[in-house]
Amino acid sequence: MFEEITMTTPAIKEAVEFEDTFLQNKIERRASEQREKAIRDYYSYMNSYKEEGITLGMKKANINTAINLLKLGVDVDTIVKGTGLSIQDVEALKIKIK
């Protein structure tokens, strides 16, 4: 019964025939698999770069915040606690802004 329905509906019949041809053609199948892999790799790289960009952006924001707090005279320990920067980073910023 399923075969009768699929073969009498033109769109389904065309899809089934395409699938049969596709599965029999190893070169087509390999090219399709490579396209799919390239798409997955692309999205994986984009997510990785996005996360890296967010991390760098947050660090830059923390550095700018630390500089502003140093200019206001806030002590280094408080800046370290508030920004997550290391003591060495904050001390280096302190030297740079003098």
N, C-alpha and C positions, 0 to 999 in steps of 0.2 A: 504494500500500500504506500509506504514512504517513497519508494522509487517512482511510483506512478505520479505522485504529487510533485516530486522534484523534477521529473522529466517533462511535465506538462506546464510548469511555470518557467517562462523563458529566462528570467534573471537567474533563477536557481540552477537551471540547466547549464547556463553559460558559466556560472561560478564553479559548478562541479566539473565541467569539461576543462576549465582553466586549471583547476586544482590537479586534475589527472595529468594534464600536460606538464604542469610545473613540477610535480613529483617525479615524473619520468625524466625530466631534463636536469641532469646533475649540474651543468654549468649555470643554468638559471638559479637553481637552488643555492649553489655556493655564492653566487653574486648577491642574492637576497640576504643570505646569512651575514655576509660581509657588510652590507648596508646596515642591517640591524645592529651589528656589533659597533660599527662606526657611530651610529646614533646613540647607543648606550654609552660609549666612551666619551662622546661629546658632552652629554649631560653629566656624566661623572666628573669630568674635568671642570665644567662650569660650576658645579656645586663646590668642588674643592677650592677653586679660585674665589668664589663668592665668600666662603668661610674665611679664607686667608685675607681677603679684603676687609671683611668685617673686623677681624682681629687687628689688622694694621690700623684701621680707622679708630678703633677703640683705644689702642695704645697712643695714637696721635692725640686723641681727645684728652686722655689722661695726662699726657705730657703738657699740653696747653693748660689744663687745669692746675697742674703742679706749678707751672711757671707763674700763673696768676696768683696762686696762694703764696708762693715764695715772695712775690712782689708786695703782698699784703702783710708779710712778716709772720706767716703761720709756720710753726716749727716742723722740722723734717719728719719726725715720727708721725705726726698727725697727717701729713701729706701722704706718707707711705701707706698708712692705714686707709685713707680715703680714696687713693687712686690705684693701689695695688702695684705701684712701681717699687723697684728695689731701693734700698737706702742709697746704694751707689749711684743709681740713675738720678735720684733727687739731688744728691750732693753734686753730681756733675752739672745738673741744670743750675744749681745755686751758683756755681763758679762761673758758668756761661753768662748769666744775667747780671753779674756785678760789673 
